[in-house]
Structure formats: C-alpha cells, structure tokens
Amino acid sequence: MGTRGPQSGAPGGYGTITPKGHRRIYHGGRYRMEHVVVWEKHHGPVPVGQCVHHLNGDPLDNRIENLQVVDPTTHKRIHSGCELRNGTWWKPCRKCGRIQPETEYYQRRTGIGSWCKTCTIYEAVQNKRRRRKGK
C-alpha cells in the first residue's frame, strides 16, 4: 500500500495514503477510503452512481464540512479545471488554455472534446496542409 499517514480522526485511526493522496483506513473488517467512511457516518450510504468530493481539493481533509456528494461527470469537470458560471460549465482548452463555455467544444461520443472548436479547426487545417505538402 502507501506510506503511513498522519493520525486520522476517522474510526480507523491511522491509514495508508493512496497514490492519488487519499487516506485508506481499516474499518468494518476491510480497507475503505476514509472520506467515504466519514460521509456514511453523517449521511448514510453514498447514493449509487455518486462520488464523495473534497470541496477544498485536499484529499486528506476529511472533515464532513469539506465533503460533498456529486455525480461522476460533475466530479470530473471539477478536477479538470472546469468552472460553473451562471449555470453553464466553462472549460479550459488543453491546446490554447483559454476558458470557454462548453458550447465552444465539439461533442464526441465519449464526451466533450479537450480542444476548443477554434483549436480543433486550426489543427485540422494544419494537418491537411501537411498531408498535401507530403504528396
């Protein structure tokens, strides 16, 4: 497992730190993620298809006021740098870095593209030019 972490306030006491920085503790006869144990202690089981998110981004801060249940898509958006502005998700382009509304990205079968429409079109044109040049 990971390295022995600092004293935990959760029922399991000490725990090990996972590669992603979360504390895993021994609780109820098995190893479990501390933040899930803390959530369940206060609110009951995590609803099916939901994730426990650390509001301040610190995976070792498992105080109940720092935990929130969100759906997996929202969780991924939060951790990829997206921001919710007036009910619309804004996303950073992985090519140019500008933050734009999700409407400025192409929809893919697997989700939303990682490059904005402007960067996607620019790269497609450049690729076409490179192919023509090679002929």
Chimera marker file (.cmm) of the C-alpha trace (Angstrom):
<marker_set name="trace">
<marker id="1" x="0.000" y="0.000" z="0.000" r="1" g="1" b="0" radius="0.5"/>
<marker id="2" x="1.080" y="3.598" z="0.502" r="1" g="1" b="0" radius="0.5"/>
<marker id="3" x="3.013" y="5.231" z="3.286" r="1" g="1" b="0" radius="0.5"/>
<marker id="4" x="1.728" y="5.564" z="6.823" r="1" g="1" b="0" radius="0.5"/>
<marker id="5" x="-0.067" y="8.879" z="7.054" r="1" g="1" b="0" radius="0.5"/>
<marker id="6" x="-0.733" y="11.256" z="9.924" r="1" g="1" b="0" radius="0.5"/>
<marker id="7" x="-3.168" y="10.388" z="12.723" r="1" g="1" b="0" radius="0.5"/>
<marker id="8" x="-6.686" y="10.278" z="11.371" r="1" g="1" b="0" radius="0.5"/>
<marker id="9" x="-9.844" y="11.468" z="13.088" r="1" g="1" b="0" radius="0.5"/>
<marker id="10" x="-11.833" y="8.692" z="11.426" r="1" g="1" b="0" radius="0.5"/>
<marker id="11" x="-12.851" y="5.483" z="13.203" r="1" g="1" b="0" radius="0.5"/>
<marker id="12" x="-9.904" y="3.575" z="11.730" r="1" g="1" b="0" radius="0.5"/>
<marker id="13" x="-7.221" y="5.807" z="13.249" r="1" g="1" b="0" radius="0.5"/>
<marker id="14" x="-4.076" y="5.703" z="11.139" r="1" g="1" b="0" radius="0.5"/>
<marker id="15" x="-4.241" y="4.809" z="7.488" r="1" g="1" b="0" radius="0.5"/>
<marker id="16" x="-2.203" y="4.499" z="4.342" r="1" g="1" b="0" radius="0.5"/>
<marker id="17" x="-2.051" y="7.139" z="1.637" r="1" g="1" b="0" radius="0.5"/>
<marker id="18" x="-3.037" y="6.058" z="-1.874" r="1" g="1" b="0" radius="0.5"/>
<marker id="19" x="-1.109" y="7.213" z="-4.961" r="1" g="1" b="0" radius="0.5"/>
<marker id="20" x="-3.800" y="9.886" z="-5.507" r="1" g="1" b="0" radius="0.5"/>
<marker id="21" x="-3.348" y="11.204" z="-1.965" r="1" g="1" b="0" radius="0.5"/>
<marker id="22" x="-6.459" y="9.792" z="-0.266" r="1" g="1" b="0" radius="0.5"/>
<marker id="23" x="-6.273" y="8.011" z="3.084" r="1" g="1" b="0" radius="0.5"/>
<marker id="24" x="-7.343" y="4.372" z="3.184" r="1" g="1" b="0" radius="0.5"/>
<marker id="25" x="-8.272" y="3.030" z="6.615" r="1" g="1" b="0" radius="0.5"/>
<marker id="26" x="-9.227" y="-0.328" z="8.050" r="1" g="1" b="0" radius="0.5"/>
<marker id="27" x="-12.894" y="-0.055" z="9.015" r="1" g="1" b="0" radius="0.5"/>
<marker id="28" x="-15.631" y="-2.621" z="9.432" r="1" g="1" b="0" radius="0.5"/>
<marker id="29" x="-13.340" y="-5.548" z="8.720" r="1" g="1" b="0" radius="0.5"/>
<marker id="30" x="-11.964" y="-4.192" z="5.445" r="1" g="1" b="0" radius="0.5"/>
<marker id="31" x="-9.968" y="-1.340" z="3.935" r="1" g="1" b="0" radius="0.5"/>
<marker id="32" x="-12.047" y="1.650" z="2.888" r="1" g="1" b="0" radius="0.5"/>
<marker id="33" x="-11.488" y="5.234" z="1.819" r="1" g="1" b="0" radius="0.5"/>
<marker id="34" x="-11.642" y="7.488" z="4.869" r="1" g="1" b="0" radius="0.5"/>
<marker id="35" x="-13.719" y="10.214" z="3.204" r="1" g="1" b="0" radius="0.5"/>
<marker id="36" x="-16.420" y="7.682" z="2.311" r="1" g="1" b="0" radius="0.5"/>
<marker id="37" x="-16.478" y="6.347" z="5.894" r="1" g="1" b="0" radius="0.5"/>
<marker id="38" x="-16.831" y="9.905" z="7.256" r="1" g="1" b="0" radius="0.5"/>
<marker id="39" x="-19.641" y="10.700" z="4.783" r="1" g="1" b="0" radius="0.5"/>
<marker id="40" x="-21.511" y="7.493" z="5.668" r="1" g="1" b="0" radius="0.5"/>
<marker id="41" x="-21.161" y="8.195" z="9.408" r="1" g="1" b="0" radius="0.5"/>
<marker id="42" x="-23.032" y="11.503" z="8.961" r="1" g="1" b="0" radius="0.5"/>
<marker id="43" x="-25.362" y="10.892" z="5.992" r="1" g="1" b="0" radius="0.5"/>
<marker id="44" x="-25.647" y="7.152" z="5.424" r="1" g="1" b="0" radius="0.5"/>
<marker id="45" x="-24.502" y="5.281" z="2.300" r="1" g="1" b="0" radius="0.5"/>
<marker id="46" x="-23.271" y="7.221" z="-0.708" r="1" g="1" b="0" radius="0.5"/>
<marker id="47" x="-26.055" y="7.037" z="-3.326" r="1" g="1" b="0" radius="0.5"/>
<marker id="48" x="-25.408" y="4.625" z="-6.195" r="1" g="1" b="0" radius="0.5"/>
<marker id="49" x="-23.620" y="6.350" z="-9.057" r="1" g="1" b="0" radius="0.5"/>
<marker id="50" x="-22.371" y="9.239" z="-6.902" r="1" g="1" b="0" radius="0.5"/>
<marker id="51" x="-18.875" y="10.267" z="-5.674" r="1" g="1" b="0" radius="0.5"/>
<marker id="52" x="-17.672" y="11.973" z="-2.498" r="1" g="1" b="0" radius="0.5"/>
<marker id="53" x="-15.769" y="15.150" z="-3.441" r="1" g="1" b="0" radius="0.5"/>
<marker id="54" x="-13.386" y="17.213" z="-1.282" r="1" g="1" b="0" radius="0.5"/>
<marker id="55" x="-14.534" y="20.833" z="-1.620" r="1" g="1" b="0" radius="0.5"/>
<marker id="56" x="-11.125" y="22.381" z="-0.864" r="1" g="1" b="0" radius="0.5"/>
<marker id="57" x="-9.226" y="19.925" z="-3.071" r="1" g="1" b="0" radius="0.5"/>
<marker id="58" x="-7.236" y="18.432" z="-0.170" r="1" g="1" b="0" radius="0.5"/>
<marker id="59" x="-7.824" y="14.651" z="-0.233" r="1" g="1" b="0" radius="0.5"/>
<marker id="60" x="-6.618" y="14.334" z="3.380" r="1" g="1" b="0" radius="0.5"/>
<marker id="61" x="-9.077" y="16.920" z="4.739" r="1" g="1" b="0" radius="0.5"/>
<marker id="62" x="-11.932" y="14.579" z="5.573" r="1" g="1" b="0" radius="0.5"/>
<marker id="63" x="-13.973" y="16.897" z="7.784" r="1" g="1" b="0" radius="0.5"/>
<marker id="64" x="-17.661" y="16.458" z="6.979" r="1" g="1" b="0" radius="0.5"/>
<marker id="65" x="-17.994" y="20.165" z="6.064" r="1" g="1" b="0" radius="0.5"/>
<marker id="66" x="-15.361" y="19.609" z="3.363" r="1" g="1" b="0" radius="0.5"/>
<marker id="67" x="-17.208" y="16.694" z="1.728" r="1" g="1" b="0" radius="0.5"/>
<marker id="68" x="-19.914" y="16.808" z="-0.919" r="1" g="1" b="0" radius="0.5"/>
<marker id="69" x="-21.655" y="14.135" z="-2.979" r="1" g="1" b="0" radius="0.5"/>
<marker id="70" x="-21.639" y="14.791" z="-6.738" r="1" g="1" b="0" radius="0.5"/>
<marker id="71" x="-22.270" y="12.785" z="-9.897" r="1" g="1" b="0" radius="0.5"/>
<marker id="72" x="-19.214" y="11.416" z="-11.752" r="1" g="1" b="0" radius="0.5"/>
<marker id="73" x="-19.498" y="13.915" z="-14.636" r="1" g="1" b="0" radius="0.5"/>
<marker id="74" x="-19.520" y="16.895" z="-12.271" r="1" g="1" b="0" radius="0.5"/>
<marker id="75" x="-16.631" y="15.359" z="-10.317" r="1" g="1" b="0" radius="0.5"/>
<marker id="76" x="-14.577" y="15.001" z="-13.491" r="1" g="1" b="0" radius="0.5"/>
<marker id="77" x="-15.396" y="18.555" z="-14.559" r="1" g="1" b="0" radius="0.5"/>
<marker id="78" x="-14.297" y="19.966" z="-11.204" r="1" g="1" b="0" radius="0.5"/>
<marker id="79" x="-10.987" y="18.075" z="-11.264" r="1" g="1" b="0" radius="0.5"/>
<marker id="80" x="-10.237" y="19.003" z="-14.872" r="1" g="1" b="0" radius="0.5"/>
<marker id="81" x="-10.391" y="22.730" z="-14.142" r="1" g="1" b="0" radius="0.5"/>
<marker id="82" x="-13.941" y="23.458" z="-15.294" r="1" g="1" b="0" radius="0.5"/>
<marker id="83" x="-15.954" y="26.208" z="-13.612" r="1" g="1" b="0" radius="0.5"/>
<marker id="84" x="-19.720" y="26.560" z="-13.217" r="1" g="1" b="0" radius="0.5"/>
<marker id="85" x="-20.688" y="30.130" z="-14.163" r="1" g="1" b="0" radius="0.5"/>
<marker id="86" x="-24.352" y="31.159" z="-14.089" r="1" g="1" b="0" radius="0.5"/>
<marker id="87" x="-25.478" y="27.572" z="-14.682" r="1" g="1" b="0" radius="0.5"/>
<marker id="88" x="-23.083" y="26.974" z="-17.616" r="1" g="1" b="0" radius="0.5"/>
<marker id="89" x="-19.904" y="24.902" z="-17.415" r="1" g="1" b="0" radius="0.5"/>
<marker id="90" x="-16.760" y="26.661" z="-18.661" r="1" g="1" b="0" radius="0.5"/>
<marker id="91" x="-13.813" y="24.501" z="-19.610" r="1" g="1" b="0" radius="0.5"/>
<marker id="92" x="-10.102" y="25.186" z="-20.220" r="1" g="1" b="0" radius="0.5"/>
<marker id="93" x="-8.843" y="24.211" z="-23.687" r="1" g="1" b="0" radius="0.5"/>
<marker id="94" x="-5.936" y="21.763" z="-23.456" r="1" g="1" b="0" radius="0.5"/>
<marker id="95" x="-4.307" y="23.375" z="-26.500" r="1" g="1" b="0" radius="0.5"/>
<marker id="96" x="-4.632" y="27.160" z="-26.043" r="1" g="1" b="0" radius="0.5"/>
<marker id="97" x="-5.552" y="27.253" z="-22.345" r="1" g="1" b="0" radius="0.5"/>
<marker id="98" x="-8.468" y="29.697" z="-22.720" r="1" g="1" b="0" radius="0.5"/>
<marker id="99" x="-11.511" y="29.003" z="-20.544" r="1" g="1" b="0" radius="0.5"/>
<marker id="100" x="-14.673" y="28.959" z="-22.644" r="1" g="1" b="0" radius="0.5"/>
<marker id="101" x="-18.259" y="27.701" z="-22.329" r="1" g="1" b="0" radius="0.5"/>
<marker id="102" x="-18.723" y="24.023" z="-23.167" r="1" g="1" b="0" radius="0.5"/>
<marker id="103" x="-20.729" y="25.125" z="-26.218" r="1" g="1" b="0" radius="0.5"/>
<marker id="104" x="-17.365" y="26.124" z="-27.729" r="1" g="1" b="0" radius="0.5"/>
<marker id="105" x="-16.233" y="22.477" z="-27.749" r="1" g="1" b="0" radius="0.5"/>
<marker id="106" x="-17.272" y="19.665" z="-30.073" r="1" g="1" b="0" radius="0.5"/>
<marker id="107" x="-19.398" y="16.895" z="-28.627" r="1" g="1" b="0" radius="0.5"/>
<marker id="108" x="-17.811" y="13.454" z="-29.020" r="1" g="1" b="0" radius="0.5"/>
<marker id="109" x="-19.277" y="10.017" z="-28.435" r="1" g="1" b="0" radius="0.5"/>
<marker id="110" x="-17.014" y="9.746" z="-25.393" r="1" g="1" b="0" radius="0.5"/>
<marker id="111" x="-17.891" y="13.217" z="-24.057" r="1" g="1" b="0" radius="0.5"/>
<marker id="112" x="-16.688" y="16.709" z="-24.846" r="1" g="1" b="0" radius="0.5"/>
<marker id="113" x="-13.517" y="17.302" z="-26.841" r="1" g="1" b="0" radius="0.5"/>
<marker id="114" x="-10.447" y="18.525" z="-24.964" r="1" g="1" b="0" radius="0.5"/>
<marker id="115" x="-9.652" y="21.261" z="-27.527" r="1" g="1" b="0" radius="0.5"/>
<marker id="116" x="-11.962" y="24.215" z="-28.243" r="1" g="1" b="0" radius="0.5"/>
<marker id="117" x="-13.553" y="24.434" z="-31.697" r="1" g="1" b="0" radius="0.5"/>
<marker id="118" x="-11.069" y="27.111" z="-32.803" r="1" g="1" b="0" radius="0.5"/>
<marker id="119" x="-8.033" y="24.961" z="-31.924" r="1" g="1" b="0" radius="0.5"/>
<marker id="120" x="-9.632" y="21.814" z="-33.392" r="1" g="1" b="0" radius="0.5"/>
<marker id="121" x="-10.322" y="23.552" z="-36.723" r="1" g="1" b="0" radius="0.5"/>
<marker id="122" x="-6.864" y="25.149" z="-36.809" r="1" g="1" b="0" radius="0.5"/>
<marker id="123" x="-5.182" y="21.776" z="-36.187" r="1" g="1" b="0" radius="0.5"/>
<marker id="124" x="-7.327" y="20.061" z="-38.855" r="1" g="1" b="0" radius="0.5"/>
<marker id="125" x="-6.320" y="22.699" z="-41.419" r="1" g="1" b="0" radius="0.5"/>
<marker id="126" x="-2.638" y="22.343" z="-40.473" r="1" g="1" b="0" radius="0.5"/>
<marker id="127" x="-2.834" y="18.550" z="-40.781" r="1" g="1" b="0" radius="0.5"/>
<marker id="128" x="-4.468" y="18.851" z="-44.196" r="1" g="1" b="0" radius="0.5"/>
<marker id="129" x="-1.712" y="21.226" z="-45.346" r="1" g="1" b="0" radius="0.5"/>
<marker id="130" x="0.968" y="18.822" z="-44.088" r="1" g="1" b="0" radius="0.5"/>
<marker id="131" x="-0.642" y="15.929" z="-45.940" r="1" g="1" b="0" radius="0.5"/>
<marker id="132" x="-0.851" y="17.937" z="-49.184" r="1" g="1" b="0" radius="0.5"/>
<marker id="133" x="2.760" y="19.013" z="-48.827" r="1" g="1" b="0" radius="0.5"/>
<marker id="134" x="3.845" y="15.389" z="-48.452" r="1" g="1" b="0" radius="0.5"/>
<marker id="135" x="2.296" y="14.342" z="-51.793" r="1" g="1" b="0" radius="0.5"/>
<link id1="1" id2="2" r="1" g="1" b="0" radius="0.2"/>
<link id1="2" id2="3" r="1" g="1" b="0" radius="0.2"/>
<link id1="3" id2="4" r="1" g="1" b="0" radius="0.2"/>
<link id1="4" id2="5" r="1" g="1" b="0" radius="0.2"/>
<link id1="5" id2="6" r="1" g="1" b="0" radius="0.2"/>
<link id1="6" id2="7" r="1" g="1" b="0" radius="0.2"/>
<link id1="7" id2="8" r="1" g="1" b="0" radius="0.2"/>
<link id1="8" id2="9" r="1" g="1" b="0" radius="0.2"/>
<link id1="9" id2="10" r="1" g="1" b="0" radius="0.2"/>
<link id1="10" id2="11" r="1" g="1" b="0" radius="0.2"/>
<link id1="11" id2="12" r="1" g="1" b="0" radius="0.2"/>
<link id1="12" id2="13" r="1" g="1" b="0" radius="0.2"/>
<link id1="13" id2="14" r="1" g="1" b="0" radius="0.2"/>
<link id1="14" id2="15" r="1" g="1" b="0" radius="0.2"/>
<link id1="15" id2="16" r="1" g="1" b="0" radius="0.2"/>
<link id1="16" id2="17" r="1" g="1" b="0" radius="0.2"/>
<link id1="17" id2="18" r="1" g="1" b="0" radius="0.2"/>
<link id1="18" id2="19" r="1" g="1" b="0" radius="0.2"/>
<link id1="19" id2="20" r="1" g="1" b="0" radius="0.2"/>
<link id1="20" id2="21" r="1" g="1" b="0" radius="0.2"/>
<link id1="21" id2="22" r="1" g="1" b="0" radius="0.2"/>
<link id1="22" id2="23" r="1" g="1" b="0" radius="0.2"/>
<link id1="23" id2="24" r="1" g="1" b="0" radius="0.2"/>
<link id1="24" id2="25" r="1" g="1" b="0" radius="0.2"/>
<link id1="25" id2="26" r="1" g="1" b="0" radius="0.2"/>
<link id1="26" id2="27" r="1" g="1" b="0" radius="0.2"/>
<link id1="27" id2="28" r="1" g="1" b="0" radius="0.2"/>
<link id1="28" id2="29" r="1" g="1" b="0" radius="0.2"/>
<link id1="29" id2="30" r="1" g="1" b="0" radius="0.2"/>
<link id1="30" id2="31" r="1" g="1" b="0" radius="0.2"/>
<link id1="31" id2="32" r="1" g="1" b="0" radius="0.2"/>
<link id1="32" id2="33" r="1" g="1" b="0" radius="0.2"/>
<link id1="33" id2="34" r="1" g="1" b="0" radius="0.2"/>
<link id1="34" id2="35" r="1" g="1" b="0" radius="0.2"/>
<link id1="35" id2="36" r="1" g="1" b="0" radius="0.2"/>
<link id1="36" id2="37" r="1" g="1" b="0" radius="0.2"/>
<link id1="37" id2="38" r="1" g="1" b="0" radius="0.2"/>
<link id1="38" id2="39" r="1" g="1" b="0" radius="0.2"/>
<link id1="39" id2="40" r="1" g="1" b="0" radius="0.2"/>
<link id1="40" id2="41" r="1" g="1" b="0" radius="0.2"/>
<link id1="41" id2="42" r="1" g="1" b="0" radius="0.2"/>
<link id1="42" id2="43" r="1" g="1" b="0" radius="0.2"/>
<link id1="43" id2="44" r="1" g="1" b="0" radius="0.2"/>
<link id1="44" id2="45" r="1" g="1" b="0" radius="0.2"/>
<link id1="45" id2="46" r="1" g="1" b="0" radius="0.2"/>
<link id1="46" id2="47" r="1" g="1" b="0" radius="0.2"/>
<link id1="47" id2="48" r="1" g="1" b="0" radius="0.2"/>
<link id1="48" id2="49" r="1" g="1" b="0" radius="0.2"/>
<link id1="49" id2="50" r="1" g="1" b="0" radius="0.2"/>
<link id1="50" id2="51" r="1" g="1" b="0" radius="0.2"/>
<link id1="51" id2="52" r="1" g="1" b="0" radius="0.2"/>
<link id1="52" id2="53" r="1" g="1" b="0" radius="0.2"/>
<link id1="53" id2="54" r="1" g="1" b="0" radius="0.2"/>
<link id1="54" id2="55" r="1" g="1" b="0" radius="0.2"/>
<link id1="55" id2="56" r="1" g="1" b="0" radius="0.2"/>
<link id1="56" id2="57" r="1" g="1" b="0" radius="0.2"/>
<link id1="57" id2="58" r="1" g="1" b="0" radius="0.2"/>
<link id1="58" id2="59" r="1" g="1" b="0" radius="0.2"/>
<link id1="59" id2="60" r="1" g="1" b="0" radius="0.2"/>
<link id1="60" id2="61" r="1" g="1" b="0" radius="0.2"/>
<link id1="61" id2="62" r="1" g="1" b="0" radius="0.2"/>
<link id1="62" id2="63" r="1" g="1" b="0" radius="0.2"/>
<link id1="63" id2="64" r="1" g="1" b="0" radius="0.2"/>
<link id1="64" id2="65" r="1" g="1" b="0" radius="0.2"/>
<link id1="65" id2="66" r="1" g="1" b="0" radius="0.2"/>
<link id1="66" id2="67" r="1" g="1" b="0" radius="0.2"/>
<link id1="67" id2="68" r="1" g="1" b="0" radius="0.2"/>
<link id1="68" id2="69" r="1" g="1" b="0" radius="0.2"/>
<link id1="69" id2="70" r="1" g="1" b="0" radius="0.2"/>
<link id1="70" id2="71" r="1" g="1" b="0" radius="0.2"/>
<link id1="71" id2="72" r="1" g="1" b="0" radius="0.2"/>
<link id1="72" id2="73" r="1" g="1" b="0" radius="0.2"/>
<link id1="73" id2="74" r="1" g="1" b="0" radius="0.2"/>
<link id1="74" id2="75" r="1" g="1" b="0" radius="0.2"/>
<link id1="75" id2="76" r="1" g="1" b="0" radius="0.2"/>
<link id1="76" id2="77" r="1" g="1" b="0" radius="0.2"/>
<link id1="77" id2="78" r="1" g="1" b="0" radius="0.2"/>
<link id1="78" id2="79" r="1" g="1" b="0" radius="0.2"/>
<link id1="79" id2="80" r="1" g="1" b="0" radius="0.2"/>
<link id1="80" id2="81" r="1" g="1" b="0" radius="0.2"/>
<link id1="81" id2="82" r="1" g="1" b="0" radius="0.2"/>
<link id1="82" id2="83" r="1" g="1" b="0" radius="0.2"/>
<link id1="83" id2="84" r="1" g="1" b="0" radius="0.2"/>
<link id1="84" id2="85" r="1" g="1" b="0" radius="0.2"/>
<link id1="85" id2="86" r="1" g="1" b="0" radius="0.2"/>
<link id1="86" id2="87" r="1" g="1" b="0" radius="0.2"/>
<link id1="87" id2="88" r="1" g="1" b="0" radius="0.2"/>
<link id1="88" id2="89" r="1" g="1" b="0" radius="0.2"/>
<link id1="89" id2="90" r="1" g="1" b="0" radius="0.2"/>
<link id1="90" id2="91" r="1" g="1" b="0" radius="0.2"/>
<link id1="91" id2="92" r="1" g="1" b="0" radius="0.2"/>
<link id1="92" id2="93" r="1" g="1" b="0" radius="0.2"/>
<link id1="93" id2="94" r="1" g="1" b="0" radius="0.2"/>
<link id1="94" id2="95" r="1" g="1" b="0" radius="0.2"/>
<link id1="95" id2="96" r="1" g="1" b="0" radius="0.2"/>
<link id1="96" id2="97" r="1" g="1" b="0" radius="0.2"/>
<link id1="97" id2="98" r="1" g="1" b="0" radius="0.2"/>
<link id1="98" id2="99" r="1" g="1" b="0" radius="0.2"/>
<link id1="99" id2="100" r="1" g="1" b="0" radius="0.2"/>
<link id1="100" id2="101" r="1" g="1" b="0" radius="0.2"/>
<link id1="101" id2="102" r="1" g="1" b="0" radius="0.2"/>
<link id1="102" id2="103" r="1" g="1" b="0" radius="0.2"/>
<link id1="103" id2="104" r="1" g="1" b="0" radius="0.2"/>
<link id1="104" id2="105" r="1" g="1" b="0" radius="0.2"/>
<link id1="105" id2="106" r="1" g="1" b="0" radius="0.2"/>
<link id1="106" id2="107" r="1" g="1" b="0" radius="0.2"/>
<link id1="107" id2="108" r="1" g="1" b="0" radius="0.2"/>
<link id1="108" id2="109" r="1" g="1" b="0" radius="0.2"/>
<link id1="109" id2="110" r="1" g="1" b="0" radius="0.2"/>
<link id1="110" id2="111" r="1" g="1" b="0" radius="0.2"/>
<link id1="111" id2="112" r="1" g="1" b="0" radius="0.2"/>
<link id1="112" id2="113" r="1" g="1" b="0" radius="0.2"/>
<link id1="113" id2="114" r="1" g="1" b="0" radius="0.2"/>
<link id1="114" id2="115" r="1" g="1" b="0" radius="0.2"/>
<link id1="115" id2="116" r="1" g="1" b="0" radius="0.2"/>
<link id1="116" id2="117" r="1" g="1" b="0" radius="0.2"/>
<link id1="117" id2="118" r="1" g="1" b="0" radius="0.2"/>
<link id1="118" id2="119" r="1" g="1" b="0" radius="0.2"/>
<link id1="119" id2="120" r="1" g="1" b="0" radius="0.2"/>
<link id1="120" id2="121" r="1" g="1" b="0" radius="0.2"/>
<link id1="121" id2="122" r="1" g="1" b="0" radius="0.2"/>
<link id1="122" id2="123" r="1" g="1" b="0" radius="0.2"/>
<link id1="123" id2="124" r="1" g="1" b="0" radius="0.2"/>
<link id1="124" id2="125" r="1" g="1" b="0" radius="0.2"/>
<link id1="125" id2="126" r="1" g="1" b="0" radius="0.2"/>
<link id1="126" id2="127" r="1" g="1" b="0" radius="0.2"/>
<link id1="127" id2="128" r="1" g="1" b="0" radius="0.2"/>
<link id1="128" id2="129" r="1" g="1" b="0" radius="0.2"/>
<link id1="129" id2="130" r="1" g="1" b="0" radius="0.2"/>
<link id1="130" id2="131" r="1" g="1" b="0" radius="0.2"/>
<link id1="131" id2="132" r="1" g="1" b="0" radius="0.2"/>
<link id1="132" id2="133" r="1" g="1" b="0" radius="0.2"/>
<link id1="133" id2="134" r="1" g="1" b="0" radius="0.2"/>
<link id1="134" id2="135" r="1" g="1" b="0" radius="0.2"/>
</marker_set>
